[in-house]
Amino acid sequence: MRLPTFFYAAAAALGLAEPAAAGYRDTSQPIGVVTNLDLGRYLGKWYEIARFPNRFERNCAGVTAEYSLNPDDTIKVVNTCHKGAPDGPVDVAEGKATVVAPGKLEVTFVPWLPFAKGDYWVLHVDAAYSFAVVGEPSGKTGWILARGPELDPAKYDRAISVLRSMGYDTDQLIRVAQ
């Protein structure tokens, strides 16, 4: 892991992300997850279409996340960011996720810090597993993901609707250049 990635991962894991203390979500609104998530179908490469601002992805474009199954049934996470533009220098962070309940995972990029885990909840995935909405209870992070670098406008609108229904302020979303 490159040194800057190490520091970004450590900062993210320690809760030093940039969003406002209260996050981007009205936590009085209920939040749900995909309780029948088919992990086998969810694995693979996802493109980040939109995200809520956070320090560990500052100035990132062309962002992808790739999930694969480890021999111990944990999930290998490989996040790739291109600094400044989709063709900018590449920064990669590798982590590990554990399923803690249906649709709910814990992710760490600094496994030697046992308390440095973040929630990764799959809030929505369409029937074809072509796009997904990810967030967590505090609302400090959230993403719209797709299997390709672009997402059909109707699917994007559906993702926005899911986030709004769970109390997210979608006006704060950043579209990610791919």
C-alpha positions as CSV (number, residue, x, y, z in Angstrom):
1,M,0.0,0.0,0.0
2,R,1.4,3.4,-0.9
3,L,2.0,5.7,2.1
4,P,-0.7,8.3,1.2
5,T,-3.2,5.5,0.9
6,F,-2.2,4.3,4.4
7,F,-2.8,7.7,5.9
8,Y,-6.2,8.1,4.2
9,A,-7.3,4.6,5.2
10,A,-6.1,5.2,8.8
11,A,-7.9,8.5,9.0
12,A,-11.1,7.0,7.6
13,A,-11.0,4.1,10.0
14,L,-10.4,6.4,12.9
15,G,-13.5,8.5,12.0
16,L,-11.6,11.5,10.8
17,A,-13.7,11.8,7.7
18,E,-14.6,15.3,6.5
19,P,-18.4,15.3,6.6
20,A,-20.2,17.4,9.1
21,A,-20.5,15.9,12.6
22,A,-24.1,15.1,12.1
23,G,-23.5,13.6,8.7
24,Y,-25.7,13.9,5.6
25,R,-28.7,12.0,7.0
26,D,-31.6,12.8,9.3
27,T,-31.1,9.9,11.7
28,S,-34.6,10.2,13.0
29,Q,-35.7,8.6,9.6
30,P,-35.6,4.8,9.5
31,I,-32.9,3.2,7.4
32,G,-33.3,-0.2,5.8
33,V,-31.0,-2.7,4.1
34,V,-31.3,-5.4,1.5
35,T,-32.1,-8.3,3.8
36,N,-32.0,-10.8,0.9
37,L,-28.7,-9.6,-0.5
38,D,-27.1,-12.3,-2.7
39,L,-23.5,-11.7,-1.9
40,G,-22.3,-13.9,-4.8
41,R,-24.1,-11.5,-7.2
42,Y,-22.9,-8.4,-5.4
43,L,-19.2,-9.4,-5.6
44,G,-17.2,-7.9,-8.6
45,K,-16.4,-4.5,-9.8
46,W,-18.5,-1.4,-9.1
47,Y,-18.1,2.1,-10.4
48,E,-18.7,5.0,-8.1
49,I,-21.4,7.2,-9.7
50,A,-21.9,9.6,-6.8
51,R,-20.8,10.0,-3.2
52,F,-21.2,12.2,-0.1
53,P,-18.0,14.2,0.5
54,N,-15.4,12.5,2.7
55,R,-11.7,13.1,3.3
56,F,-10.5,9.7,2.2
57,E,-11.9,10.3,-1.4
58,R,-10.9,13.9,-1.7
59,N,-10.0,14.8,-5.3
60,C,-10.8,11.3,-6.5
61,A,-12.2,10.6,-9.9
62,G,-12.6,7.3,-11.8
63,V,-13.3,5.6,-8.5
64,T,-14.0,1.8,-8.5
65,A,-14.5,-0.8,-5.8
66,E,-13.8,-4.4,-6.4
67,Y,-15.1,-7.1,-4.1
68,S,-14.0,-10.8,-4.1
69,L,-14.4,-13.6,-1.6
70,N,-11.4,-14.6,0.5
71,P,-10.7,-18.2,1.5
72,D,-11.9,-17.4,5.1
73,D,-15.3,-16.1,3.7
74,T,-14.4,-12.5,4.4
75,I,-14.5,-10.1,1.4
76,K,-11.4,-8.6,-0.1
77,V,-12.0,-4.9,-0.9
78,V,-9.9,-3.1,-3.5
79,N,-10.8,0.6,-3.9
80,T,-9.1,2.5,-6.8
81,C,-9.0,6.3,-7.1
82,H,-7.6,8.3,-9.9
83,K,-6.3,11.6,-8.4
84,G,-7.7,14.7,-10.0
85,A,-9.2,13.1,-13.1
86,P,-10.3,9.8,-14.5
87,D,-6.9,9.4,-16.2
88,G,-4.9,10.8,-13.2
89,P,-2.4,9.0,-11.0
90,V,-3.8,5.8,-9.4
91,D,-4.1,5.4,-5.6
92,V,-5.3,1.9,-4.4
93,A,-6.5,1.0,-0.9
94,E,-7.0,-2.7,0.0
95,G,-9.3,-3.7,2.9
96,K,-11.4,-6.5,4.2
97,A,-15.1,-6.7,4.9
98,T,-17.1,-9.0,7.1
99,V,-20.8,-9.8,6.8
100,V,-22.3,-9.0,10.2
101,A,-26.0,-9.3,9.3
102,P,-28.0,-9.6,6.0
103,G,-27.2,-6.5,3.9
104,K,-24.8,-5.2,6.6
105,L,-21.0,-5.4,6.4
106,E,-18.1,-4.0,8.5
107,V,-15.1,-2.8,6.5
108,T,-11.5,-2.1,7.6
109,F,-8.5,-0.8,5.8
110,V,-6.3,-1.0,8.8
111,P,-6.8,-4.5,10.2
112,W,-4.2,-4.1,12.9
113,L,-6.5,-1.6,14.6
114,P,-9.4,-3.8,15.8
115,F,-11.7,-0.8,16.6
116,A,-11.1,0.8,13.1
117,K,-14.1,-0.7,11.3
118,G,-16.8,1.2,9.4
119,D,-20.3,0.2,8.6
120,Y,-21.1,-0.6,5.0
121,W,-24.8,-1.2,4.5
122,V,-26.4,-2.1,1.2
123,L,-29.5,0.0,1.2
124,H,-30.8,-1.0,-2.2
125,V,-29.8,-3.1,-5.2
126,D,-31.9,-3.6,-8.3
127,A,-33.0,-7.0,-9.4
128,A,-30.3,-7.2,-12.0
129,Y,-27.6,-6.1,-9.6
130,S,-26.7,-3.4,-12.0
131,F,-26.8,-0.5,-9.5
132,A,-26.6,-0.2,-5.7
133,V,-27.1,2.3,-3.0
134,V,-24.8,2.1,0.0
135,G,-24.8,4.0,3.3
136,E,-24.6,3.6,7.1
137,P,-26.8,4.6,10.0
138,S,-25.0,7.9,11.0
139,G,-25.2,9.1,7.4
140,K,-21.6,10.3,7.3
141,T,-21.0,8.3,4.1
142,G,-23.0,7.1,1.2
143,W,-22.5,6.0,-2.4
144,I,-24.4,5.3,-5.6
145,L,-22.6,2.4,-7.4
146,A,-23.1,0.9,-10.9
147,R,-21.6,-2.0,-12.8
148,G,-20.4,0.4,-15.5
149,P,-19.0,3.9,-15.6
150,E,-22.4,5.4,-16.4
151,L,-25.8,5.0,-14.9
152,D,-29.1,5.3,-16.7
153,P,-30.9,8.5,-15.5
154,A,-34.0,6.6,-14.4
155,K,-31.8,4.3,-12.2
156,Y,-30.0,7.3,-10.9
157,D,-33.3,8.9,-10.0
158,R,-34.3,5.7,-8.2
159,A,-31.1,5.7,-6.2
160,I,-31.7,9.3,-5.2
161,S,-35.2,8.3,-4.2
162,V,-33.9,5.5,-2.0
163,L,-31.4,7.9,-0.3
164,R,-34.1,10.5,0.3
165,S,-36.5,8.0,1.8
166,M,-33.9,7.1,4.4
167,G,-33.3,10.7,5.3
168,Y,-30.2,11.6,3.3
169,D,-29.8,15.1,2.0
170,T,-29.1,14.3,-1.6
171,D,-28.2,17.9,-2.5
172,Q,-24.8,17.1,-0.9
173,L,-24.0,14.3,-3.3
174,I,-21.0,14.7,-5.6
175,R,-21.2,13.2,-9.1
176,V,-18.0,11.3,-9.8
177,A,-16.2,11.7,-13.1
178,Q,-15.6,8.4,-14.7
